């Protein structure tokens, strides 16, 4: 007799996690320059990009997906070259052209050690 696996929320969560990790690895290689800009933006907010990936992989995947599709790369890079960590802490200070501003502000509020 063959036993069939029944769907479970835990299994669904594990599958979704690994799908996110697979998608994230593809995004990282396809948009390496955008990944670098997103990592710098996260650092400007006083957060560790590796910690964000580890603790909030789904949010990071969405941030990266939006960043890869953004048309303001040159402006973003120029703005980041003027900033240092922790002098740029909330959505009001975030550039209004950044489609990730609200999500980055939320992450900063949730994960900031301050």
C-alpha positions, 0 to 999 in steps of 0.5 A: 500500500502506498501512503500519500502525503497530506498537505500541511501548513508547515510543509507549505511554509518550507516549500515557500521558503526554498522557492524564495531562496531559489528566486533570491539567488537568481535575482542576486546574480541577474541584478548584482549592481541593484543588489549592491545599491539595495544593500547600501540603502539598507546599511544607510538605515543602520541595518545589516543587509545579511541580517535582513536576508537571514531574518526576512528573506521574503521581504528582501526578495520583494525589495530586490524584485522592485529594485531590479525593475526601478528606472532610477538607478543613477539617481539612487547611486548618486544619492547613496554616495552622499549618505552615511549610515544612520543619517537617513532614518525614515520614509520622509528622508527617503528619496520620493522616487524610491518605490521601496521607501515605505518597506525600508522604513518599516524594516528600519522600525522593526529591526533597528537596534536603536 
